[in-house]
Amino acid sequence: MYPGGGVTTFSAASLAGPVLAGVVAEALGAPSAVVVSAALIVSALPAAWLLPARPGRVRDARATSVIGDLAAGTRVIAGRPPLARATLTSIVTCVAEGVLTACVPLLGERALGGAGRGAVLLSCAAISALVANAVLARFPRLVAPGTVIWASALVQAAALALCTSGRPAVLIVAVLMLGAGEGPQLAALFAIRHREAPEHLRGQIFTTGASLKITGFAVGAAVAGPAAHWSLPGAVALAATVAVLAALVFFVVPSARVASSAGRAEPN
């Protein structure tokens, strides 16, 4: 039920990335960390270029635009309630995550004695996400993916609320709790996408979903700047509020059963 490989490698990269960024920033400065990040992105290009084409698709391949792919993915997401609920909740959750990520250097400076040490917080969250997903992989039928989506948002909301304390020990516990919510939510989102997406549009749906989540993250990070300048605890509390909203948003979209019942009743 829960796809393991992609989520596990993502969590492992999330663990290694902040550690590397923190080490380089502390040793050589923030500009060097940005250069290393750019170099790593460039180094991934050959691997992406060498990815094999899907069998049987080359013959029928047609040139499509990015806008067309996104539009196709959006239509499917909007037309399938379970997919729409999961996607919308994950987008709003990403807004909260964007707020926190922008606040991490300040949290590291105030609670851990250095802005560069804020990367440790992200690594702690990645460790927790990796462990949580490993547990879910052992018990794939323990909780339904839809339940994981909204429950994980509430877990993240509680963790973000704890982050407002500013005490080092509480902060570490909070980010561990945050990762325990982030990891399973991503795994559940992948499971719902695999279950609900038509095979011939799966790539478009994953691309659309990822684009929307990145946009949500960017919005959160943009809002966090002015909010953190006003009040760091206030900015983190804002992230907690948005995470609660993400859980509530899940229930705004009607379930498949309600939607189908409405569709049957419409002709009458």
C-alpha positions in Angstrom: 0.0 0.0 0.0 2.8 2.4 0.8 5.5 2.8 -1.9 8.8 2.5 -0.1 11.7 3.1 -2.5 11.0 6.6 -3.6 10.0 7.9 -0.2 13.0 6.2 1.5 15.5 7.7 -1.0 13.8 11.1 -0.7 14.1 10.9 3.1 17.7 9.8 2.9 18.5 12.8 0.7 16.6 15.1 3.1 18.8 13.8 5.8 22.1 14.2 4.0 21.4 17.6 2.4 21.0 19.7 5.5 24.0 18.1 7.2 26.1 18.9 4.1 24.7 22.4 3.9 25.4 23.1 7.5 29.0 21.7 7.4 29.9 23.7 4.3 28.3 26.8 5.6 30.1 26.6 8.9 33.4 25.8 7.2 33.4 27.9 4.1 30.4 30.3 4.4 26.9 30.4 3.0 27.9 31.3 -0.6 30.0 28.1 -0.8 27.0 26.1 0.4 24.9 27.5 -2.4 27.7 26.7 -4.9 27.8 23.1 -3.6 24.0 22.8 -3.9 24.1 24.0 -7.5 26.9 21.5 -8.3 24.9 18.7 -6.9 21.9 19.6 -9.0 24.0 19.7 -12.1 25.5 16.3 -11.2 22.0 14.8 -11.3 21.5 15.8 -14.9 23.4 12.8 -16.5 21.4 10.4 -14.4 18.1 12.0 -15.5 19.2 12.0 -19.1 20.0 8.3 -19.0 16.7 7.2 -17.6 15.2 4.5 -19.9 12.1 5.2 -21.9 9.0 3.2 -21.0 8.6 0.1 -23.3 6.0 0.5 -26.0 5.7 4.3 -25.5 8.3 5.5 -28.0 6.1 4.5 -31.0 3.1 6.4 -29.8 5.0 9.3 -28.3 3.7 12.8 -29.2 5.1 16.2 -28.5 3.3 17.7 -25.6 3.8 21.0 -23.8 4.5 21.5 -20.1 1.3 23.5 -19.9 -0.6 20.7 -21.6 0.8 18.1 -19.2 -0.1 20.2 -16.2 -3.6 20.8 -17.5 -4.1 17.1 -18.0 -2.9 16.3 -14.5 -5.0 19.0 -13.0 -8.2 17.7 -14.7 -7.6 14.2 -13.3 -6.8 15.5 -9.8 -9.9 17.7 -9.7 -12.1 14.9 -11.1 -11.1 12.2 -8.5 -12.1 13.2 -5.0 -9.6 11.0 -3.1 -6.8 12.4 -5.2 -8.1 15.9 -4.9 -8.4 15.7 -1.1 -4.9 14.3 -0.7 -3.4 16.8 -3.1 -5.0 19.8 -1.5 -4.1 18.8 2.0 -0.5 18.2 1.0 -0.3 21.6 -0.7 -1.5 23.5 2.3 0.8 21.4 4.5 3.7 22.5 2.3 2.8 26.1 3.0 3.4 25.4 6.7 6.6 23.6 5.9 7.8 26.6 3.9 7.2 28.9 6.8 9.2 26.7 9.1 12.1 26.1 6.7 12.5 29.9 6.4 12.5 30.2 10.2 15.0 27.4 10.7 18.2 29.6 10.6 16.7 31.9 13.2 15.6 29.0 15.4 19.1 27.6 15.2 20.6 30.9 16.1 18.3 31.4 19.1 18.1 27.9 20.5 21.3 26.2 19.3 23.8 29.0 19.3 24.2 29.5 15.5 22.2 29.9 12.4 24.2 27.2 10.6 23.1 24.7 13.3 19.6 25.1 12.2 20.4 22.5 9.5 20.6 20.0 12.3 16.8 20.5 12.9 16.1 19.5 9.3 18.3 16.5 9.6 16.4 15.4 12.8 13.1 15.7 10.9 14.5 13.6 8.0 15.7 10.9 10.4 12.3 10.7 12.0 10.5 10.6 8.7 12.8 7.7 7.6 12.0 5.8 10.7 8.3 6.5 10.5 8.1 5.3 6.9 10.1 2.2 7.8 7.5 1.3 10.4 4.6 1.9 8.0 6.4 -0.3 5.4 6.3 -3.1 8.0 2.6 -2.6 8.7 1.2 -1.4 5.4 -2.5 -2.0 6.3 -2.3 -0.5 9.8 -3.8 2.9 8.7 -5.6 3.9 5.5 -3.6 6.4 3.3 -6.4 8.9 3.5 -6.4 8.9 7.3 -2.6 9.3 7.3 -2.9 12.4 5.1 -5.0 14.4 7.5 -3.7 12.9 10.7 -0.1 13.7 9.7 -1.1 17.3 9.2 -2.3 17.4 12.8 0.9 15.8 14.0 2.9 18.5 12.2 0.6 21.2 13.6 1.3 20.0 17.2 5.0 19.8 16.4 5.1 23.3 15.1 3.3 24.6 18.2 6.0 23.0 20.3 8.6 24.8 18.2 7.4 28.1 19.6 8.9 27.3 23.0 12.4 28.1 21.8 14.0 25.7 24.3 16.6 23.4 22.7 15.4 20.1 24.1 11.8 20.8 23.2 12.8 22.0 19.8 14.6 18.8 19.0 11.6 16.7 20.2 9.3 19.0 18.1 11.3 18.5 14.8 11.5 14.7 15.4 7.7 14.8 15.8 7.4 16.9 12.7 9.3 14.3 10.6 7.1 11.6 12.0 4.2 13.5 10.3 6.0 14.6 7.1 7.3 11.1 6.1 4.1 9.1 6.4 2.1 11.9 4.7 4.4 11.8 1.7 4.2 8.0 1.5 0.4 8.1 1.8 0.2 10.7 -0.9 2.3 8.5 -3.3 0.0 5.5 -2.5 -3.1 7.5 -3.3 -1.6 8.8 -6.5 -0.6 5.2 -7.6 -4.1 4.0 -6.8 -6.2 6.8 -8.3 -4.1 8.0 -11.3 -4.7 6.4 -14.7 -1.4 4.8 -15.9 -1.1 6.9 -19.1 -1.5 10.1 -17.0 0.5 9.1 -14.0 3.5 11.2 -15.0 1.4 14.3 -15.5 -0.4 13.9 -12.2 2.9 13.4 -10.3 4.4 16.5 -12.1 1.3 18.6 -11.4 1.1 17.6 -7.8 4.8 18.3 -7.2 4.5 21.7 -8.9 1.6 22.7 -6.7 3.4 21.5 -3.6 6.6 23.5 -4.5 4.4 26.6 -5.1 2.8 26.1 -1.7 6.2 25.8 -0.1 7.4 29.0 -1.9 4.3 30.9 -0.7 5.0 29.8 2.9 8.7 30.8 2.7 7.7 34.2 1.3 5.2 34.8 4.0 7.7 33.7 6.7 10.2 36.5 6.0 8.0 39.4 7.1 6.3 37.3 9.8 9.6 36.2 11.4 10.8 39.8 11.3 7.8 40.8 13.3 8.0 37.8 15.7 9.7 34.5 15.3 7.4 32.6 17.7 4.5 34.3 15.8 5.7 33.0 12.5 6.1 29.5 13.8 2.6 29.7 15.3 1.3 30.8 11.9 2.9 27.6 10.4 1.1 25.5 13.1 -2.2 27.2 12.3 -1.8 26.5 8.5 -1.0 22.9 9.3 -4.3 22.6 11.2 -6.0 24.2 8.2 -4.5 21.6 6.0 -6.1 18.8 8.1 -9.5 20.6 7.9 -9.1 21.1 4.1 -9.1 17.3 3.7 -12.8 17.2 4.7 -13.8 20.1 2.5 -13.6 18.0 -0.7 -16.5 15.5 -0.7 -15.6 11.9 -0.6 -16.0 9.6 -3.6 -19.1 8.1 -2.1 -20.8 11.5 -1.5 -19.8 12.7 -5.0 -21.1 9.5 -6.6 -24.4 9.8 -4.6 -24.8 13.4 -5.7 -24.2 12.3 -9.3 -26.9 9.7 -9.2 -29.4 12.0 -7.6 -28.8 14.8 -10.1 -31.0 13.4 -12.9 -34.0 13.2 -10.6 
